[in-house]
C-alpha cells in the first residue's frame, strides 16, 4: 500500500469526511501519485463566530514555536499575512504548501530520464502537466530557481562519492553538516536552491541503491 498520503484537517463549508482526492505531481525531476485524505471536518455553520474571533486575536508565535520543536512547518493561510512578507519572491499560504509538497521525495516517484533523446515521453509529460494544471486553474511552480540536473548530479557525487567505504556514512554526515553551515550565509533564494540540490541528490542515492 502506498504511503503517499496527505492528511487534511480543518473546517470546510461541507463535510467531506472519508473522501480521497488523487493528485499526480509532475515536476522537471519526477512524477508521483499521491492522495489527499480528508478527515472529519466541521461545517462552518456549526462553529461559534465569537470563539473564532477570539482565536484571531492571538499571536502566531506559540504555534510557530510548537511546529519548530516538533518538526512541522507552520503556514499561515491568512491573506493579510502576505503584507508582512519582506521578500516578495517567497511564497506564502497555499502557494507555500504546494511548493513544499512538490519538493517532497515521494515513495515510488518516477525520475525524469537523464537522456535528452526521449522527446516523445517528455512531450507527453508536458501535455499531462498542462492538463492537470488546467483542471486546477493554476500552475504549480517553485518560487525560486531550481537546480539544474548537472548541479544535482554534482551535489550527489560530492556527498556520496565514497559512501561505500567503511567510514562512508561519517563522511556523508560531515559533508551535509558543512553544506548546512554554508547555507546559513547565503541569500534566501540561493539557500532554497542549495537545499533542493541536497534533497534531489538523496533521491538519486535511493534510486541507485534499490
C-alpha positions in Angstrom: 0.0 0.0 0.0 1.4 3.4 -0.9 2.4 5.7 1.9 1.9 8.8 -0.3 -1.0 10.2 1.8 -1.6 13.8 2.7 -3.9 14.2 5.8 -6.3 17.2 5.5 -7.8 18.6 8.8 -9.8 21.7 9.5 -13.2 23.2 8.7 -14.9 23.3 5.4 -18.3 24.5 4.1 -19.4 21.0 3.5 -18.5 17.8 5.3 -16.1 15.7 3.1 -15.1 13.2 5.8 -13.6 10.0 4.4 -13.0 11.5 0.9 -9.8 10.8 -1.1 -8.5 13.2 -3.8 -5.9 11.9 -6.2 -3.1 14.3 -7.3 -0.4 13.5 -9.8 2.6 15.6 -9.1 4.7 16.4 -12.2 7.9 18.3 -12.0 11.0 18.7 -14.1 12.7 16.0 -12.0 10.0 13.4 -11.2 6.3 12.4 -11.3 4.5 10.9 -8.3 0.9 9.8 -7.4 -0.4 11.0 -4.0 -3.7 11.2 -2.3 -5.3 13.8 -0.1 -7.2 12.0 2.8 -9.9 14.2 4.2 -10.5 13.6 7.9 -13.7 14.5 9.7 -14.5 18.2 9.2 -16.9 20.5 10.8 -19.3 22.7 8.8 -18.6 26.4 9.2 -22.2 26.9 10.3 -21.5 24.8 13.4 -18.7 27.0 14.6 -19.2 29.7 17.1 -18.3 33.1 15.5 -17.4 34.7 18.8 -15.0 31.9 19.6 -13.3 32.2 16.3 -12.9 36.0 16.7 -11.0 35.4 20.0 -8.6 33.0 18.3 -7.9 35.5 15.5 -6.6 37.9 18.1 -3.9 35.5 19.2 -0.3 35.8 18.0 1.1 33.1 15.8 4.4 32.8 17.7 3.2 29.9 20.0 2.0 27.9 17.1 5.2 28.5 15.1 7.4 27.6 18.1 5.5 24.3 18.6 5.9 23.4 14.9 9.6 24.1 15.0 10.0 21.9 18.1 8.1 19.0 16.6 9.4 19.0 13.1 6.4 20.7 11.4 6.3 23.8 9.2 3.7 26.4 10.1 2.0 28.1 7.1 -0.4 30.9 7.7 -3.3 30.9 5.2 -4.4 34.4 6.2 -4.2 36.5 3.1 -3.2 39.5 5.2 0.0 37.7 6.1 1.3 38.4 2.6 1.6 42.0 3.6 4.2 41.1 6.2 6.5 39.2 3.8 9.6 41.3 3.1 10.9 39.1 0.3 8.3 39.2 -2.5 9.9 36.1 -4.1 9.0 34.0 -1.0 5.7 32.1 -1.4 3.2 32.1 1.4 -0.2 30.5 2.2 -1.5 27.8 -0.1 1.4 28.6 -2.6 3.9 27.6 0.0 2.1 24.4 0.8 2.0 23.4 -2.8 5.7 24.2 -3.1 6.6 22.1 -0.1 4.5 19.1 -1.3 6.2 19.3 -4.7 9.7 19.3 -3.1 9.0 16.2 -1.0 10.6 12.9 -2.0 7.5 10.7 -2.5 7.5 6.9 -2.4 7.5 5.3 -5.9 8.2 8.6 -7.7 9.4 8.2 -11.2 12.5 10.2 -12.1 12.6 12.0 -15.4 15.1 10.4 -17.7 18.5 11.9 -17.9 18.6 11.3 -21.7 17.5 14.1 -23.9 16.6 11.9 -26.8 13.3 10.7 -25.3 11.3 13.7 -26.7 8.1 11.8 -27.0 7.9 10.9 -23.3 8.9 14.5 -22.4 6.2 15.9 -24.7 3.6 13.5 -23.2 4.7 14.6 -19.7 4.2 18.2 -20.6 0.7 17.5 -22.0 -0.2 15.7 -18.8 1.1 18.6 -16.8 -0.8 21.2 -18.7 -4.0 19.1 -18.4 -3.6 18.8 -14.6 -2.8 22.5 -14.4 -5.9 23.4 -16.3 -8.1 21.3 -14.1 -6.9 23.3 -11.1 -6.7 26.6 -12.9 -3.2 27.2 -11.6 0.3 26.2 -12.5 2.4 25.0 -9.6 6.0 26.3 -9.9 8.7 26.8 -7.2 9.2 30.4 -6.2 13.0 30.0 -6.6 15.3 28.9 -9.3 15.6 25.1 -9.2 19.0 23.5 -9.5 19.9 22.0 -12.9 20.3 18.3 -13.4 24.0 18.8 -13.7 24.0 20.7 -10.3 22.0 17.9 -8.7 24.4 15.2 -10.0 27.4 17.2 -8.9 25.9 17.5 -5.4 25.2 13.8 -5.4 28.8 13.0 -6.3 30.1 15.4 -3.7 28.0 13.9 -0.9 28.0 10.2 -1.7 31.2 9.7 -3.7 32.8 7.4 -1.1 29.6 6.2 0.7 30.6 2.5 0.3 33.8 2.9 2.3 34.0 1.8 5.9 33.7 5.4 7.2 31.5 6.5 4.3 28.4 7.4 6.4 30.5 9.6 8.7 31.9 11.4 5.6 28.4 11.9 4.3 27.1 13.4 7.6 30.2 15.6 7.8 29.6 17.0 4.3 25.9 17.6 5.0 26.8 19.5 8.1 29.3 21.6 6.1 26.6 22.3 3.5 24.1 23.3 6.2 26.6 25.8 7.7 27.4 27.2 4.2 23.7 27.7 3.5 23.2 29.9 6.6 25.3 32.6 5.0 23.5 32.5 1.6 20.6 34.7 0.5 17.2 33.1 0.8 16.8 32.1 -2.9 20.3 30.5 -3.0 19.7 28.7 0.3 16.5 27.2 -1.1 18.3 26.1 -4.3 21.1 24.5 -2.2 18.5 22.6 -0.1 16.8 21.4 -3.2 20.1 20.1 -4.6 20.7 18.1 -1.4 17.2 16.7 -1.4 17.3 15.6 -5.0 20.8 14.1 -4.5 19.3 11.9 -1.8 16.6 10.9 -4.3 19.4 9.8 -6.7 21.1 7.9 -4.0 17.9 6.0 -3.0 17.2 5.1 -6.7 20.8 3.9 -7.2 20.6 1.6 -4.2 17.3 0.0 -4.9 
